[in-house]
Amino acid sequence: MRISQQLLNSLKDAVNRSARYQPSSITLSQLATFGKTKDENKSYSFLHRELSIRLSHMIKELEMLPDNLRNQPSVKLVESMYWKSFEDLEPFQGLDVNGDQHIYNKFTRRIGEIKIRHATVVETMAEGLMNLKKNSNDRFDPSINYFLDRFYTSRIAIRVLISNHLILFGPIEESPGHYGIIDPSLDVREVVEDAASTAKYLCGHHYVDAPDIEIETYPKGDDNIEVTYIASHLHHMVFEIVKNAMRASVENPVDGEIPTVKITIVKGRHDLAIKVSDRGGGIPMDIHNQLFNYHYSTAPEPEKNSDVPPLAGFGYGLPLSRLYARYLNGNLRLMSVEGYGTEAVIYLQAASEEASEVLPLFNKTSKAKYMMRGMVHDWNVNSKSSDHRDQ
């Protein structure tokens, strides 16, 4: 069924209106409070408006993509998903709820449908980028990486809000001791051990062997390091980093032996840091900054239709892991010495009230960055490693 032009124009006006408002950044502490109180009216009142604002910002940024990417069929599909999801939330805007449980239930079902609809957004968007890469000899416009960082951050943020509401008021069962999606006493070592074990199993499947793992906590012997956080986010980041360290270690043995991957967990007053160190040969400086570009990988592209997940090759592990860290005011940094090894450090906020969402805003500044296409370098360096000047 085709949408009428009148309805389409009305929807565009609604997107433009919503995009004038800024998304409201919330903290893990505030999100946990939703879980403690289980106030469905408060959660609904915040979400039905906030999700529309965040979706509208994403739609506006999709419209700023270079034509050669935006016209890819898979990217068009992603854009249509966000228009549809925005449209699905429109009936709830300005609605007099007055404690009507029927409306609450309808809203919960609707955002559950949105979560399912958006489940494959990362893969679908990646397909468009891969097609562009295969069919074009041109260097990717810098605005594409800028867009993907912002787009995927927004997706993470929307997914967190929806998942939290569905756990509290929908069909998803809440884990014992959790407040919605939040674990107020997350055992960091336990998550790190589980993620490292999964990475080691995968490494062993692909290489028949895998490095040993040493995990150390600081202060020494303090294994009871806890933090308020989202367990799945931490697991994802640690898994990706350890997986990379293991692959490098297996492929670059030291004196015929696979060097041990060492993990150090430290909780300070402000930061919780997880450092993963390897002796896997390091990364040359001239490609260091490219590691956070989407679809850049030092591994060959994995085979399709495999029953076992690939160890590497898609080029999304590092950039997405950094987004997960930055989303809640943390970071992920690499330091590498070619010929020796690499250290990756995940930084998280130790206090839940400081773990605040870091959200992209679509405004005059971001729009201007999208418009600055085809810019020439303002450094003259006759070297293939000159890209480090641009970071």
The 8 nearest C-alpha neighbors of each residue, nearest first, counted from 0:
[[1, 2, 3, 4, 6, 7, 83, 79],
 [2, 0, 3, 4, 7, 6, 5, 83],
 [1, 3, 0, 4, 7, 6, 5, 8],
 [4, 2, 6, 5, 7, 1, 8, 0],
 [3, 5, 7, 6, 8, 2, 9, 1],
 [4, 6, 8, 3, 7, 9, 2, 10],
 [5, 7, 9, 3, 8, 4, 10, 2],
 [6, 8, 4, 10, 9, 5, 3, 11],
 [9, 7, 11, 5, 10, 6, 4, 12],
 [8, 10, 6, 12, 7, 11, 5, 13],
 [9, 11, 13, 7, 12, 8, 6, 14],
 [12, 10, 8, 14, 13, 9, 15, 7],
 [11, 13, 15, 9, 10, 14, 16, 8],
 [12, 14, 10, 16, 11, 15, 17, 9],
 [15, 13, 11, 17, 55, 16, 12, 18],
 [14, 16, 12, 18, 13, 17, 11, 19],
 [17, 15, 13, 14, 18, 19, 12, 20],
 [16, 18, 52, 14, 19, 15, 20, 55],
 [17, 19, 15, 55, 20, 56, 16, 52],
 [20, 18, 17, 16, 15, 21, 52, 362],
 [21, 19, 18, 17, 22, 52, 16, 23],
 [20, 22, 23, 360, 19, 52, 18, 53],
 [21, 23, 53, 52, 24, 49, 20, 358],
 [24, 22, 21, 25, 49, 358, 356, 20],
 [23, 25, 356, 22, 355, 357, 358, 26],
 [24, 26, 355, 356, 29, 23, 27, 30],
 [27, 25, 355, 29, 28, 354, 352, 356],
 [26, 28, 30, 351, 29, 354, 31, 352],
 [27, 29, 351, 352, 31, 26, 30, 32],
 [30, 28, 32, 26, 31, 27, 25, 33],
 [29, 31, 27, 33, 32, 28, 26, 34],
 [30, 32, 34, 28, 33, 29, 178, 27],
 [31, 33, 35, 29, 34, 30, 36, 28],
 [34, 32, 30, 31, 36, 35, 37, 29],
 [33, 35, 178, 179, 31, 32, 37, 36],
 [34, 36, 32, 33, 37, 178, 31, 179],
 [35, 37, 38, 33, 34, 32, 39, 31],
 [38, 36, 34, 33, 35, 39, 167, 168],
 [39, 37, 36, 41, 40, 42, 33, 34],
 [40, 38, 42, 41, 37, 43, 168, 103],
 [39, 41, 43, 42, 38, 44, 98, 103],
 [42, 40, 44, 38, 43, 39, 45, 33],
 [41, 43, 39, 45, 40, 44, 46, 38],
 [42, 44, 40, 46, 45, 41, 47, 39],
 [45, 43, 41, 42, 46, 40, 47, 48],
 [46, 44, 42, 43, 49, 47, 48, 41],
 [45, 47, 49, 43, 48, 50, 44, 42],
 [46, 48, 50, 49, 43, 45, 44, 91],
 [47, 49, 51, 46, 50, 45, 52, 92],
 [50, 48, 46, 52, 51, 47, 45, 53],
 [49, 51, 53, 52, 48, 46, 47, 54],
 [52, 50, 54, 48, 49, 53, 85, 55],
 [53, 51, 17, 49, 55, 50, 54, 18],
 [52, 54, 50, 56, 55, 51, 22, 49],
 [55, 53, 57, 51, 56, 52, 50, 58],
 [54, 56, 58, 52, 14, 18, 57, 53],
 [57, 55, 59, 53, 18, 54, 58, 361],
 [58, 56, 54, 60, 55, 59, 61, 53],
 [57, 59, 55, 61, 60, 56, 54, 62],
 [60, 58, 56, 62, 57, 61, 55, 63],
 [61, 59, 57, 63, 62, 58, 56, 361],
 [60, 62, 58, 63, 59, 64, 57, 78],
 [61, 63, 59, 60, 64, 58, 69, 65],
 [64, 62, 60, 61, 369, 65, 59, 366],
 [65, 63, 61, 69, 62, 66, 68, 60],
 [66, 64, 67, 68, 69, 63, 143, 140],
 [65, 67, 69, 68, 70, 64, 71, 63],
 [66, 68, 65, 70, 69, 71, 131, 64],
 [69, 67, 66, 70, 71, 65, 131, 64],
 [68, 70, 66, 71, 64, 74, 67, 65],
 [71, 69, 68, 67, 66, 72, 75, 74],
 [70, 72, 74, 68, 69, 127, 73, 75],
 [73, 71, 75, 74, 70, 76, 127, 69],
 [72, 74, 76, 127, 75, 71, 123, 124],
 [75, 73, 77, 76, 71, 72, 124, 127],
 [74, 76, 78, 72, 73, 77, 79, 71],
 [75, 77, 73, 79, 74, 78, 72, 80],
 [78, 76, 74, 80, 79, 75, 73, 120],
 [77, 79, 75, 81, 80, 76, 74, 82],
 [78, 80, 82, 76, 77, 81, 83, 75],
 [81, 79, 77, 83, 78, 82, 84, 76],
 [80, 82, 84, 83, 78, 79, 85, 54],
 [81, 83, 79, 85, 84, 80, 86, 78],
 [82, 84, 86, 80, 81, 85, 79, 87],
 [85, 83, 87, 81, 86, 82, 113, 80],
 [84, 86, 82, 88, 87, 83, 51, 81],
 [85, 87, 83, 89, 84, 88, 82, 10],
 [88, 86, 84, 85, 89, 83, 90, 109],
 [89, 87, 85, 86, 90, 91, 84, 51],
 [88, 90, 86, 91, 92, 87, 85, 51],
 [91, 89, 92, 88, 87, 94, 86, 93],
 [92, 90, 94, 89, 88, 93, 47, 106],
 [93, 91, 94, 89, 90, 48, 47, 88],
 [94, 92, 91, 95, 90, 96, 89, 48],
 [93, 95, 91, 92, 96, 90, 97, 102],
 [96, 94, 97, 93, 91, 99, 98, 92],
 [95, 97, 99, 98, 94, 102, 103, 100],
 [96, 98, 99, 95, 40, 100, 94, 102],
 [97, 99, 96, 100, 40, 103, 102, 101],
 [98, 100, 101, 96, 102, 97, 103, 95],
 [101, 99, 103, 102, 98, 104, 96, 105],
 [100, 102, 104, 99, 103, 105, 106, 98],
 [103, 101, 105, 100, 104, 99, 106, 96],
 [102, 104, 100, 106, 101, 105, 107, 99],
 [105, 103, 107, 101, 102, 106, 100, 108],
 [104, 106, 102, 108, 103, 107, 109, 101],
 [105, 107, 109, 103, 104, 108, 102, 110],
 [108, 106, 104, 109, 110, 105, 111, 103],
 [109, 107, 111, 105, 106, 110, 104, 112],
 [110, 108, 106, 112, 111, 107, 105, 113],
 [109, 111, 113, 112, 107, 108, 114, 106],
 [112, 110, 108, 114, 109, 113, 107, 115],
 [113, 111, 109, 115, 110, 114, 116, 108],
 [114, 112, 110, 116, 111, 115, 84, 117],
 [113, 115, 111, 117, 112, 116, 118, 110],
 [114, 116, 112, 118, 113, 117, 111, 119],
 [117, 115, 113, 114, 118, 112, 80, 119],
 [116, 118, 120, 114, 115, 119, 113, 80],
 [117, 119, 115, 116, 120, 114, 121, 113],
 [120, 118, 122, 117, 121, 123, 116, 115],
 [119, 121, 123, 117, 122, 118, 124, 77],
 [122, 120, 124, 123, 119, 125, 151, 118],
 [123, 121, 125, 119, 124, 120, 126, 127],
 [124, 122, 120, 126, 125, 121, 73, 119],
 [123, 125, 127, 121, 126, 122, 74, 120],
 [126, 124, 122, 128, 123, 127, 121, 129],
 [127, 125, 129, 123, 124, 128, 130, 122],
 [128, 126, 130, 73, 124, 125, 129, 71],
 [127, 129, 125, 131, 126, 130, 132, 124],
 [128, 130, 132, 126, 131, 127, 125, 133],
 [131, 129, 133, 127, 132, 128, 134, 126],
 [130, 132, 128, 134, 129, 133, 135, 127],
 [131, 133, 129, 130, 135, 134, 128, 136],
 [134, 132, 130, 131, 135, 129, 136, 128],
 [135, 133, 131, 132, 130, 136, 129, 137],
 [136, 134, 137, 132, 131, 133, 138, 130],
 [137, 135, 138, 134, 132, 133, 139, 131],
 [136, 138, 135, 139, 132, 140, 134, 131],
 [137, 139, 140, 136, 135, 132, 141, 373],
 [140, 138, 141, 137, 143, 132, 142, 144],
 [139, 141, 142, 143, 138, 372, 373, 65],
 [142, 140, 143, 144, 139, 145, 372, 373],
 [141, 143, 145, 140, 144, 369, 146, 372],
 [144, 142, 146, 145, 141, 140, 147, 139],
 [143, 145, 147, 146, 142, 141, 148, 292],
 [146, 144, 142, 143, 148, 147, 149, 141],
 [145, 147, 143, 149, 144, 148, 150, 142],
 [148, 146, 150, 144, 149, 145, 151, 143],
 [149, 147, 145, 146, 151, 150, 152, 144],
 [150, 148, 152, 146, 147, 151, 359, 153],
 [149, 151, 147, 153, 152, 148, 146, 154],
 [150, 152, 154, 153, 148, 149, 147, 155],
 [153, 151, 149, 155, 154, 150, 322, 148],
 [154, 152, 156, 150, 151, 155, 157, 149],
 [153, 155, 151, 157, 152, 156, 158, 150],
 [156, 154, 152, 158, 153, 157, 151, 159],
 [157, 155, 153, 159, 154, 158, 152, 160],
 [158, 156, 154, 160, 159, 155, 153, 161],
 [157, 159, 155, 161, 156, 160, 162, 154],
 [160, 158, 162, 156, 157, 161, 163, 155],
 [161, 159, 163, 157, 158, 162, 164, 156],
 [160, 162, 158, 164, 163, 159, 165, 157],
 [163, 161, 165, 159, 164, 160, 158, 166],
 [162, 164, 180, 179, 160, 166, 161, 165],
 [165, 163, 167, 161, 166, 162, 168, 160],
 [164, 166, 169, 162, 168, 167, 163, 171],
 [167, 165, 171, 163, 164, 179, 173, 169],
 [166, 168, 164, 165, 179, 169, 163, 37],
 [167, 169, 165, 166, 164, 39, 170, 107],
 [170, 168, 165, 166, 171, 167, 107, 164],
 [169, 171, 172, 165, 166, 168, 167, 111],
 [172, 170, 166, 169, 165, 173, 167, 168],
 [173, 171, 166, 170, 174, 167, 169, 165],
 [172, 174, 166, 179, 175, 171, 177, 167],
 [173, 175, 177, 176, 172, 179, 178, 180],
 [176, 174, 177, 173, 178, 182, 172, 179],
 [175, 177, 174, 178, 182, 183, 184, 173],
 [178, 176, 182, 175, 174, 181, 179, 183],
 [179, 177, 34, 181, 31, 35, 180, 182],
 [178, 180, 34, 163, 181, 166, 167, 177],
 [179, 181, 163, 178, 229, 177, 182, 162],
 [182, 180, 178, 229, 179, 177, 228, 183],
 [181, 183, 177, 185, 184, 228, 227, 229],
 [184, 182, 227, 185, 181, 177, 228, 226],
 [185, 183, 225, 182, 227, 226, 186, 228],
 [184, 186, 225, 226, 182, 187, 227, 183],
 [185, 187, 225, 189, 188, 224, 184, 190],
 [186, 188, 190, 189, 225, 185, 224, 191],
 [187, 189, 191, 190, 186, 192, 222, 224],
 [188, 190, 192, 186, 187, 191, 193, 185],
 [191, 189, 193, 187, 192, 188, 234, 194],
 [192, 190, 188, 194, 189, 193, 195, 187],
 [193, 191, 195, 189, 190, 194, 196, 188],
 [192, 194, 196, 190, 191, 195, 189, 197],
 [195, 193, 238, 197, 191, 196, 234, 192],
 [196, 194, 198, 192, 197, 193, 238, 191],
 [195, 197, 199, 193, 198, 194, 192, 200],
 [198, 196, 200, 194, 195, 199, 193, 201],
 [199, 197, 195, 242, 201, 196, 200, 238],
 [200, 198, 202, 196, 201, 197, 209, 203],
 [201, 199, 203, 197, 202, 198, 196, 204],
 [200, 202, 204, 198, 203, 199, 197, 205],
 [203, 201, 199, 205, 204, 200, 209, 206],
 [204, 202, 207, 208, 200, 209, 206, 201],
 [203, 205, 201, 202, 207, 206, 200, 208],
 [206, 204, 202, 203, 207, 201, 310, 208],
 [205, 207, 208, 203, 204, 202, 209, 249],
 [208, 206, 203, 204, 205, 209, 202, 201],
 [209, 207, 203, 206, 202, 210, 249, 204],
 [210, 208, 203, 202, 199, 249, 211, 245],
 [211, 209, 259, 257, 245, 258, 260, 212],
 [210, 212, 259, 260, 209, 213, 258, 257],
 [211, 213, 260, 259, 261, 210, 214, 262],
 [212, 214, 261, 262, 260, 215, 211, 259],
 [215, 213, 262, 263, 261, 212, 216, 264],
 [214, 216, 263, 262, 264, 213, 217, 219],
 [217, 215, 264, 219, 263, 265, 221, 218],
 [218, 216, 219, 265, 264, 221, 215, 220],
 [217, 219, 221, 216, 220, 265, 266, 222],
 [220, 218, 217, 216, 221, 215, 222, 265],
 [219, 221, 222, 216, 218, 217, 215, 223],
 [222, 220, 223, 219, 218, 216, 217, 224],
 [221, 223, 224, 220, 216, 188, 219, 217],
 [222, 224, 221, 225, 186, 188, 187, 220],
 [225, 223, 222, 187, 186, 221, 188, 226],
 [224, 226, 186, 185, 184, 187, 223, 227],
 [227, 225, 185, 184, 228, 349, 183, 224],
 [226, 228, 183, 184, 182, 351, 185, 181],
 [227, 229, 182, 181, 226, 230, 185, 183],
 [230, 228, 181, 232, 231, 182, 180, 233],
 [229, 231, 233, 232, 228, 234, 182, 185],
 [230, 232, 234, 233, 229, 235, 236, 190],
 [233, 231, 235, 234, 230, 229, 323, 236],
 [232, 234, 236, 230, 235, 231, 237, 229],
 [233, 235, 231, 237, 232, 194, 236, 238],
 [236, 234, 232, 238, 233, 237, 231, 239],
 [237, 235, 320, 233, 239, 238, 234, 240],
 [238, 236, 240, 234, 239, 235, 241, 194],
 [237, 239, 194, 235, 241, 236, 240, 242],
 [238, 240, 242, 236, 237, 241, 316, 235],
 [239, 241, 237, 243, 242, 238, 244, 236],
 [240, 242, 244, 238, 243, 239, 237, 245],
 [241, 243, 198, 239, 245, 240, 244, 238],
 [244, 242, 246, 240, 241, 245, 247, 239],
 [243, 245, 241, 247, 242, 246, 277, 248],
 [246, 244, 248, 242, 247, 243, 241, 249],
 [245, 247, 243, 249, 248, 244, 250, 242],
 [246, 248, 279, 250, 244, 245, 249, 251],
 [249, 247, 279, 245, 251, 246, 250, 257],
 [250, 248, 246, 251, 247, 257, 252, 245],
 [249, 251, 247, 248, 246, 252, 279, 257],
 [250, 252, 248, 279, 249, 247, 280, 253],
 [253, 251, 257, 256, 255, 249, 248, 250],
 [252, 254, 256, 255, 257, 258, 251, 278],
 [255, 253, 256, 252, 257, 258, 251, 278],
 [254, 256, 253, 252, 257, 251, 258, 249],
 [257, 255, 252, 253, 254, 258, 249, 251],
 [256, 258, 252, 249, 210, 248, 253, 259],
 [259, 257, 248, 278, 256, 210, 253, 252],
 [258, 260, 211, 210, 212, 261, 257, 277],
 [261, 259, 277, 212, 276, 211, 213, 210],
 [260, 262, 213, 276, 275, 212, 214, 259],
 [263, 261, 275, 214, 274, 213, 215, 276],
 [262, 264, 215, 274, 216, 273, 214, 265],
 [265, 263, 273, 216, 272, 217, 215, 274],
 [266, 264, 217, 272, 271, 216, 267, 273],
 [265, 267, 271, 270, 272, 264, 268, 349],
 [268, 266, 270, 269, 271, 265, 349, 272],
 [267, 269, 270, 349, 266, 271, 350, 348],
 [268, 270, 349, 267, 348, 350, 271, 266],
 [271, 269, 349, 348, 267, 347, 266, 272],
 [270, 272, 266, 347, 349, 265, 346, 267],
 [273, 271, 346, 265, 345, 264, 270, 347],
 [272, 274, 264, 345, 344, 263, 265, 275],
 [275, 273, 344, 263, 262, 343, 272, 276],
 [274, 276, 262, 343, 342, 261, 344, 263],
 [277, 275, 342, 261, 341, 260, 262, 274],
 [276, 278, 260, 340, 279, 341, 244, 261],
 [279, 277, 340, 339, 280, 258, 248, 341],
 [280, 278, 248, 247, 340, 251, 277, 281],
 [279, 281, 339, 338, 340, 278, 337, 251],
 [282, 280, 340, 337, 336, 341, 339, 335],
 [281, 283, 337, 335, 287, 284, 336, 280],
 [284, 282, 337, 285, 286, 287, 281, 336],
 [285, 283, 287, 286, 282, 384, 337, 288],
 [284, 286, 384, 283, 287, 383, 387, 386],
 [287, 285, 289, 284, 288, 283, 290, 282],
 [288, 286, 284, 289, 290, 285, 283, 282],
 [289, 287, 290, 286, 291, 387, 390, 285],
 [288, 290, 292, 286, 291, 287, 295, 285],
 [289, 291, 288, 292, 287, 295, 286, 296],
 [292, 290, 318, 289, 317, 288, 293, 295],
 [293, 291, 289, 290, 295, 294, 144, 318],
 [294, 292, 295, 314, 315, 291, 318, 144],
 [293, 295, 314, 313, 315, 296, 292, 129],
 [296, 294, 314, 293, 292, 290, 289, 297],
 [297, 295, 314, 298, 312, 294, 313, 290],
 [296, 298, 299, 295, 312, 314, 290, 311],
 [297, 299, 312, 296, 311, 300, 301, 313],
 [300, 298, 312, 301, 297, 296, 311, 313],
 [299, 301, 312, 313, 298, 302, 311, 296],
 [302, 300, 312, 299, 309, 303, 311, 313],
 [301, 303, 305, 300, 304, 309, 299, 312],
 [302, 304, 305, 301, 300, 306, 309, 308],
 [303, 305, 306, 302, 307, 301, 308, 309],
 [306, 304, 307, 303, 302, 308, 309, 301],
 [305, 307, 304, 308, 303, 309, 302, 204],
 [306, 308, 305, 309, 201, 204, 304, 310],
 [309, 307, 310, 306, 305, 201, 311, 301],
 [310, 308, 311, 301, 307, 312, 305, 302],
 [309, 311, 308, 201, 202, 242, 312, 205],
 [310, 312, 309, 298, 313, 301, 314, 243],
 [313, 311, 300, 298, 299, 296, 301, 314],
 [312, 314, 315, 294, 311, 300, 296, 301],
 [315, 313, 294, 296, 295, 293, 312, 316],
 [314, 316, 293, 313, 318, 317, 319, 294],
 [317, 315, 319, 239, 318, 314, 320, 313],
 [316, 318, 320, 319, 315, 291, 321, 239],
 [319, 317, 291, 321, 320, 315, 316, 322],
 [318, 320, 322, 321, 317, 316, 315, 323],
 [321, 319, 236, 317, 323, 322, 318, 316],
 [320, 322, 331, 324, 318, 319, 323, 325],
 [321, 323, 319, 325, 324, 320, 326, 152],
 [322, 324, 320, 326, 321, 325, 319, 232],
 [325, 323, 329, 330, 321, 322, 326, 327],
 [326, 324, 329, 330, 328, 322, 327, 323],
 [325, 327, 357, 323, 356, 324, 328, 322],
 [328, 326, 356, 354, 355, 325, 329, 357],
 [329, 327, 325, 354, 326, 355, 357, 356],
 [330, 328, 347, 325, 324, 346, 327, 348],
 [331, 329, 325, 324, 346, 345, 321, 332],
 [332, 330, 345, 321, 344, 346, 324, 333],
 [331, 333, 344, 343, 330, 345, 334, 321],
 [334, 332, 343, 342, 335, 344, 331, 341],
 [333, 335, 342, 341, 343, 332, 336, 344],
 [334, 336, 341, 281, 282, 340, 342, 337],
 [335, 337, 281, 339, 340, 338, 341, 282],
 [338, 336, 281, 282, 283, 339, 280, 335],
 [337, 339, 280, 281, 336, 340, 282, 279],
 [338, 340, 280, 281, 337, 336, 278, 279],
 [341, 339, 281, 278, 280, 279, 277, 336],
 [342, 340, 335, 281, 277, 334, 276, 336],
 [341, 343, 276, 334, 275, 333, 335, 344],
 [344, 342, 333, 275, 274, 332, 334, 341],
 [343, 345, 274, 332, 273, 331, 346, 275],
 [344, 346, 331, 273, 272, 330, 274, 347],
 [345, 347, 272, 330, 329, 271, 331, 344],
 [348, 346, 329, 271, 270, 349, 272, 345],
 [347, 349, 270, 354, 350, 329, 271, 269],
 [348, 350, 270, 269, 271, 347, 226, 351],
 [351, 349, 353, 352, 348, 354, 269, 227],
 [350, 352, 354, 28, 27, 353, 227, 349],
 [351, 353, 28, 350, 354, 26, 27, 355],
 [354, 352, 351, 350, 355, 348, 26, 328],
 [355, 353, 327, 351, 348, 26, 352, 328],
 [354, 356, 26, 327, 353, 25, 328, 357],
 [355, 357, 327, 24, 326, 25, 358, 26],
 [358, 356, 326, 328, 327, 355, 24, 325],
 [357, 359, 356, 360, 153, 24, 152, 326],
 [360, 358, 149, 361, 357, 153, 152, 150],
 [361, 359, 362, 358, 21, 56, 365, 22],
 [360, 362, 56, 365, 359, 60, 366, 363],
 [361, 363, 365, 364, 360, 366, 19, 367],
 [364, 362, 366, 365, 367, 361, 368, 360],
 [363, 365, 367, 366, 362, 368, 361, 360],
 [366, 364, 368, 367, 362, 363, 361, 369],
 [365, 367, 363, 369, 368, 364, 362, 370],
 [366, 368, 370, 364, 365, 369, 363, 371],
 [369, 367, 365, 371, 370, 366, 364, 142],
 [368, 370, 366, 367, 371, 142, 63, 365],
 [369, 371, 367, 368, 372, 366, 63, 142],
 [372, 370, 368, 369, 367, 374, 373, 142],
 [373, 371, 374, 370, 140, 369, 142, 141],
 [372, 374, 375, 371, 140, 141, 370, 142],
 [375, 373, 372, 371, 376, 141, 377, 140],
 [376, 374, 373, 377, 378, 372, 371, 379],
 [377, 375, 378, 374, 379, 389, 388, 386],
 [376, 378, 375, 379, 374, 389, 388, 380],
 [379, 377, 376, 380, 388, 385, 389, 375],
 [378, 380, 381, 377, 376, 385, 382, 388],
 [381, 379, 382, 385, 378, 383, 384, 388],
 [382, 380, 379, 383, 385, 384, 378, 386],
 [383, 381, 384, 385, 380, 386, 285, 379],
 [382, 384, 385, 285, 381, 386, 380, 286],
 [383, 385, 285, 382, 386, 387, 284, 286],
 [386, 384, 387, 383, 382, 380, 388, 381],
 [387, 385, 388, 384, 389, 285, 390, 383],
 [386, 388, 385, 389, 390, 384, 288, 285],
 [389, 387, 386, 390, 385, 378, 384, 380],
 [388, 390, 387, 386, 385, 376, 378, 377],
 [389, 387, 388, 288, 386, 289, 385, 287]]
